[in-house]
Amino acid sequence: MADDIDLEEKILENLSKVVDPELGFDVVTLQLIREIHINSDNDAIVIMTLTSPACPFGDFIKMEVEFAVRAVKGVNRVKVDITFDPPWTLENISEEAKLALGLL
């Protein structure tokens, strides 16, 4: 179990380098990553959302998320699923991002 937590932390660390080109913040800060599941074979399933269903960078972001997870030593296969339930809102982002975007 501790190995799963370490692997999840490494995955999150790598995902913090994946930037949404439209907003200029990483997918972790934007809270686009909803869940990370690691099975007994060290396969990773990432459930994430996008800022909108019409996000022009959706395919790019999904691909970058997959590459970032694949780059983590110890991860075997990777699957990235997109969900819009519940939809993402600006309320999801960190205080730092809200400040930078002029929302505070």
C-alpha positions, 0 to 999 in steps of 0.5 A: 500500500505504501508503494501505491502512495509513493507511486501516486505522489510521483505521478502527481509530481510529474503531472504538476509539469503538465500545463494547460496552455490556455490558462498557464497553470498545471493540471494539478493546480487547476485541479483537473486531476480527479482520481488516480488508481494504481492496480496490483500490476502498477497500471495507472488509471487517471480520471481527469476533467478539462476546463470545458468540453469544448477545450481547444487543447483537450486532446493535447492535455490528455496526451501530455498527462498520459506521457507524464504518467508513463514517465514515472518509473514503476508505472506499467500501462496508463489509461487516461479517462476524461469526465465532465461530471461534475463540471470544472469551475473556477472555484476548483483552482488554488488561491494562488492561481485565482490571484494570478488570474485576477479573480481575487 
